[in-house]
Amino acid sequence: MKLGHMSVPGDCNRISPILSQVGNKWAALTVLVLSEKPKRYNQLRREIETISQRMLTVTLRALERDGLVQREVFADKTPPQVEYRLTPLGETLVGPLFALCEWSALNCDDIERNQAAYDMAQTPKAKVAG
């Protein structure tokens, strides 16, 4: 596939949904939190502070469907506990996501400055009575 002057491997129709999923902020944060160690649902919810219960559930199901996260039920415990862990495929995503986080951290000051300048330029000037 050709994007501008770059050649990107793969078929755009197949890659786009994957990029949408792994590029989703909740999916990315969930993968990064699980990269440390397997966690229970409530541990994930506490560590991803701003995620709602519904969004965490939707995100975990999507990551499980894609084969990036494995859900394990421990029925021998009372009450039964559920733990989430990255699969080997999910672990291969940690490096690229961490690199993107690192890039964001290195460039957030410039981006915030650019956003403020852009927003200022878009604000209509107050009319001066003359």
Secondary structure, DSSP 8 states (H G I E B T S, - for coil): -EETTEE-SS-HHHHHHHHHHHTSHHHHHHHHHHTTS-EEHHHHHHHSTT--HHHHHHHHHHHHHTTSEEEEEETTSSS-EEEEEE-HHHHHHHHHHHHHHHHHHHHHHHHHHHHHHHHHHHS-------
